[in-house]
Amino acid sequence: MAESINAFYKAELITMQGPWRNVDDVELATLGWVHWWNHRRLLASIGNIPPVEFETRWTTTQAADNTDHHDAYQGVLT
């Protein structure tokens, strides 16, 4: 999987937006690309939402499920 991400990175950023003046320019562009990859890229396999949105929804759901299970368990003890 990491090799696929590296290939996307090289194709979409390094090759298409180069040539680069210096390493600092590449580093800044890389930061922007990583932010896009994690926060704005729409991923079809998770419902055409950005990965960070999916993770937030999942975390919220897990927290709610844990609270429900905790409440149910407490009811058994009392």
HELIX and SHEET records of a PDB file:
HELIX    1   1 ALA A    2  TYR A    9  1                                   8    
HELIX    2   2 LYS A   10  THR A   15  3                                   6    
HELIX    3   3 MET A   16  GLN A   17  1                                   2    
HELIX    4   4 VAL A   23  HIS A   39  1                                  17    
HELIX    5   5 ALA A   44  ILE A   46  5                                   3    
HELIX    6   6 PRO A   51  LEU A   77  1                                  27    
END                                                                             
